[in-house]
Structures are given as structure tokens and as C-alpha cells.
Amino acid sequence: MIFITILGVVLFSFNAIMRRLLKVEKKKLFSNNYLNDTHKKVDQSMRVTVIILLIISYLYNVTRPSTEWVWFWQPWFLMCLMVIITELTTALMEWKYATNRKDYLLTISQLLFFIIVMATMFSSNFFGLM
């Protein structure tokens, strides 16, 4: 529980610092900030695709022994991939359509920080906690 709290504080602090540096307004937490109808349609179609892939991956991996599961069909991989693709799409839409041109820089910096943190956690076996 302490580890999750520390990780949350680090992510929140990074977000706050980057928002101040880039002079970007704070977005609502856990909300979809669609810039236009195209962004909404693309995002929703990606989410439906990931749900379908999760079902397919479950059906594929459940028929195999647990030692032979395919890594790219694992739910953690598909969810990380969804976050990356969704955030890249948001950054592209912000770059093209947002009123504040620096919004996309915040999104890309958050994505890069997320990738670094996740790669560090997985490569260090969650800092030796597992």
C-alpha cells in the first residue's frame, strides 16, 4: 500500500510540475476530454478494439498451459498498449486542434514518464517487492 501511495505522489508531482512549466490548464481526473467528434469516434473505436482483443486473448490463452501463454496476448500488455495508443492519439489531436498548442507536449511527457516508470517497475520486479 505504501508503494502505491509513493507511486501516486510521484506521478501527481510530475504532472503538476509539467503543467506549471508548460503553462497548461489542469484537466479533469478520469474524464475523456475529447477535442472534437473525430477524436471521440477514434478513441471509442480503439477501446472497443481492445475489448475484443482482450476477449480473443483470453480465449486463446485459456486453451494453453499457463507456462506457454503468449506474452503479447496477456491483459497487462494489451492494456499498456491501449494507454500508449490512446495517449498518442490524444497528443496528435491536441497538436492539430487544441487552443493551447502546448497541451500535446504535456500529454507526450506524461506518456514518456509512464513508459519509463512501467519499464522500471517490470524490469526491477516491482523494486524487489515480488
MODELLER restraints for C-alpha pairs under 7 A, 6 or more apart:
rsr = mdl.restraints
at = mdl.atoms
rsr.add(forms.Gaussian(group=physical.xy_distance, feature=features.Distance(at['CA:15:A'], at['CA:110:A']), mean=6.97, stdev=0.5))
rsr.add(forms.Gaussian(group=physical.xy_distance, feature=features.Distance(at['CA:18:A'], at['CA:106:A']), mean=6.56, stdev=0.5))
rsr.add(forms.Gaussian(group=physical.xy_distance, feature=features.Distance(at['CA:19:A'], at['CA:25:A']), mean=6.93, stdev=0.5))
rsr.add(forms.Gaussian(group=physical.xy_distance, feature=features.Distance(at['CA:19:A'], at['CA:106:A']), mean=6.87, stdev=0.5))
rsr.add(forms.Gaussian(group=physical.xy_distance, feature=features.Distance(at['CA:22:A'], at['CA:102:A']), mean=6.42, stdev=0.5))
rsr.add(forms.Gaussian(group=physical.xy_distance, feature=features.Distance(at['CA:24:A'], at['CA:102:A']), mean=6.80, stdev=0.5))
rsr.add(forms.Gaussian(group=physical.xy_distance, feature=features.Distance(at['CA:24:A'], at['CA:103:A']), mean=6.23, stdev=0.5))
rsr.add(forms.Gaussian(group=physical.xy_distance, feature=features.Distance(at['CA:34:A'], at['CA:40:A']), mean=5.62, stdev=0.5))
rsr.add(forms.Gaussian(group=physical.xy_distance, feature=features.Distance(at['CA:35:A'], at['CA:97:A']), mean=6.89, stdev=0.5))
rsr.add(forms.Gaussian(group=physical.xy_distance, feature=features.Distance(at['CA:35:A'], at['CA:98:A']), mean=6.87, stdev=0.5))
rsr.add(forms.Gaussian(group=physical.xy_distance, feature=features.Distance(at['CA:39:A'], at['CA:93:A']), mean=6.73, stdev=0.5))
rsr.add(forms.Gaussian(group=physical.xy_distance, feature=features.Distance(at['CA:43:A'], at['CA:86:A']), mean=6.67, stdev=0.5))
rsr.add(forms.Gaussian(group=physical.xy_distance, feature=features.Distance(at['CA:50:A'], at['CA:82:A']), mean=6.83, stdev=0.5))
rsr.add(forms.Gaussian(group=physical.xy_distance, feature=features.Distance(at['CA:54:A'], at['CA:75:A']), mean=6.41, stdev=0.5))
rsr.add(forms.Gaussian(group=physical.xy_distance, feature=features.Distance(at['CA:57:A'], at['CA:73:A']), mean=4.97, stdev=0.5))
rsr.add(forms.Gaussian(group=physical.xy_distance, feature=features.Distance(at['CA:57:A'], at['CA:74:A']), mean=6.88, stdev=0.5))
rsr.add(forms.Gaussian(group=physical.xy_distance, feature=features.Distance(at['CA:61:A'], at['CA:69:A']), mean=5.54, stdev=0.5))
rsr.add(forms.Gaussian(group=physical.xy_distance, feature=features.Distance(at['CA:61:A'], at['CA:70:A']), mean=6.99, stdev=0.5))
rsr.add(forms.Gaussian(group=physical.xy_distance, feature=features.Distance(at['CA:84:A'], at['CA:111:A']), mean=6.86, stdev=0.5))
rsr.add(forms.Gaussian(group=physical.xy_distance, feature=features.Distance(at['CA:87:A'], at['CA:107:A']), mean=6.73, stdev=0.5))
rsr.add(forms.Gaussian(group=physical.xy_distance, feature=features.Distance(at['CA:87:A'], at['CA:111:A']), mean=6.73, stdev=0.5))
rsr.add(forms.Gaussian(group=physical.xy_distance, feature=features.Distance(at['CA:91:A'], at['CA:104:A']), mean=4.47, stdev=0.5))
rsr.add(forms.Gaussian(group=physical.xy_distance, feature=features.Distance(at['CA:91:A'], at['CA:107:A']), mean=5.74, stdev=0.5))
rsr.add(forms.Gaussian(group=physical.xy_distance, feature=features.Distance(at['CA:91:A'], at['CA:108:A']), mean=6.43, stdev=0.5))
rsr.add(forms.Gaussian(group=physical.xy_distance, feature=features.Distance(at['CA:92:A'], at['CA:104:A']), mean=6.99, stdev=0.5))
rsr.add(forms.Gaussian(group=physical.xy_distance, feature=features.Distance(at['CA:94:A'], at['CA:103:A']), mean=6.10, stdev=0.5))
rsr.add(forms.Gaussian(group=physical.xy_distance, feature=features.Distance(at['CA:94:A'], at['CA:104:A']), mean=5.18, stdev=0.5))
rsr.add(forms.Gaussian(group=physical.xy_distance, feature=features.Distance(at['CA:95:A'], at['CA:101:A']), mean=6.16, stdev=0.5))
rsr.add(forms.Gaussian(group=physical.xy_distance, feature=features.Distance(at['CA:95:A'], at['CA:104:A']), mean=5.41, stdev=0.5))
rsr.add(forms.Gaussian(group=physical.xy_distance, feature=features.Distance(at['CA:121:A'], at['CA:127:A']), mean=6.21, stdev=0.5))
